[in-house]
Amino acid sequence: MIHRIYETEVYKMAEKMEIREFIERDIDVDVVDDVCESLCIAFCGPQKLTEKGKEHFEDVLDFQIEVDEQYGSATVLIDGPGWKTKLRMAKEFFLGAAGYCSEVNYQKWFA
């Protein structure tokens, strides 16, 4: 399972990092579910998490992002045992960061 993130700003950052590092960057990107090729949501950084947010999204924050300079994209690989749960949590994270969650959860997870 792969999430692809497209944006010219990302193209300039040829490096690997965890989502926890990525979200602190001042980057605006589209997050696409590469499995069914549907747009999930735009991510506008930087984004700060509360302690409860760090706890809730603990697993997602460790996912690696690898930048593909040729296509100007970054890819978050979601694989291994429990990939469906990981994919659901990644979507919940990016949707939540964009405000597509309850106000209570947004205030609980994002600073």
C-alpha positions in Angstrom: 0.0 0.0 0.0 1.4 3.3 -1.0 0.5 6.9 -0.4 2.0 9.3 -3.0 2.5 13.0 -2.2 2.8 15.3 -5.2 4.2 18.9 -5.1 7.1 20.8 -6.5 8.3 21.9 -3.0 8.8 18.2 -2.2 10.9 17.8 -5.3 13.5 20.0 -3.8 13.9 18.0 -0.6 15.6 14.8 -1.9 15.8 12.9 1.4 14.1 10.3 3.5 12.3 11.2 6.7 9.6 10.1 9.0 6.1 11.6 8.9 6.9 13.2 12.3 9.7 15.2 10.6 7.8 15.8 7.4 4.7 17.5 9.1 7.0 20.1 10.7 8.1 21.3 7.2 6.4 24.3 5.5 5.1 22.2 2.6 1.7 22.0 0.9 1.0 18.7 -0.8 -1.8 16.5 -2.2 -2.0 13.1 -0.5 -3.1 10.5 -2.9 -4.1 6.9 -2.2 -2.1 5.1 -4.8 -4.0 1.8 -4.3 -7.3 3.1 -5.7 -5.8 6.4 -7.1 -8.2 8.6 -5.3 -7.3 12.0 -3.8 -7.4 11.8 -0.1 -6.7 15.4 0.9 -4.3 18.3 0.7 -1.8 18.6 3.5 -0.7 22.1 4.5 2.3 22.2 6.8 3.8 22.8 9.2 1.5 20.9 11.6 2.0 20.4 15.3 0.6 17.6 17.3 -0.5 17.6 20.9 0.7 14.9 23.3 -2.6 13.1 22.8 -2.1 13.4 19.0 1.4 12.0 19.2 0.0 9.1 21.2 -3.0 8.4 18.9 -0.9 8.6 15.7 2.3 7.0 17.2 2.5 4.3 14.5 1.8 6.6 11.6 4.5 9.1 12.7 7.1 6.4 12.2 6.2 5.7 8.5 9.0 6.7 6.2 8.6 9.1 3.3 11.0 8.8 0.3 11.2 11.6 -2.2 11.3 10.6 -5.9 13.2 13.4 -7.7 12.3 12.2 -11.2 8.6 12.6 -10.6 8.6 15.3 -7.9 6.7 13.1 -5.5 7.2 11.6 -2.1 5.9 8.1 -1.2 4.8 6.8 2.1 5.1 3.0 2.1 2.4 1.2 4.1 3.0 -2.6 4.0 3.5 -5.6 6.2 1.2 -7.2 8.7 -1.8 -5.0 9.5 -1.4 -2.9 6.4 -5.2 -2.2 6.2 -5.1 -0.7 9.7 -2.0 1.3 8.9 -3.6 2.6 5.7 -6.8 3.6 7.7 -4.7 5.4 10.4 -2.6 7.2 7.7 -5.8 8.4 6.1 -7.2 9.4 9.5 -4.1 11.4 10.2 -4.0 13.3 6.9 -7.7 13.9 6.9 -7.6 15.0 10.6 -4.7 17.4 9.9 -6.8 19.0 7.2 -9.7 19.5 9.6 -11.8 16.6 8.4 -12.5 15.2 11.9 -14.7 16.3 14.7 -13.8 19.6 16.4 -13.2 17.6 19.7 -10.7 15.3 18.0 -9.0 18.2 16.1 -8.4 20.1 19.4 -7.3 16.9 21.1 -4.8 15.9 18.4 -3.5 19.1 16.8 -2.0 22.1 18.4 
